[in-house]
Amino acid sequence: QVQLVESGGGLVQPGGSLRLSCAASGTISSVSVMGWYRQAPGKQRDLVATITRGGDTNYAEFVKGRFTISRDNAKNTVYLQMNNLKAEDTAVYYCNADVWEFLRRANYWGQGTQVTVSS
């Protein structure tokens, strides 16, 4: 059993920055791909960015050049640095991870953290 806990969300003005963190804990052998997704009210949940254990990244087009995903494998933690935030970035941001628990692989979601961009 694995838990993902996000932190770092909040209220920020347009053009501002936030750094989200997500820490995985529990019966972990290793953490494979980790990613961030976001969902606004009435909208679908969209991929924001993913990162492999080796550091290969993939970004949604709407955040390229503004957001940076990174991870600390020793801490089983993934980060999302968000710069030049726009009102359209307002959403609940969810952490996701593929986790190996010895010979069992499972996918987990965090509870989400609210990001609000408003003047």
Disulfide bonds with the S-S distance in Angstrom:
Cys22-Cys95 2.07
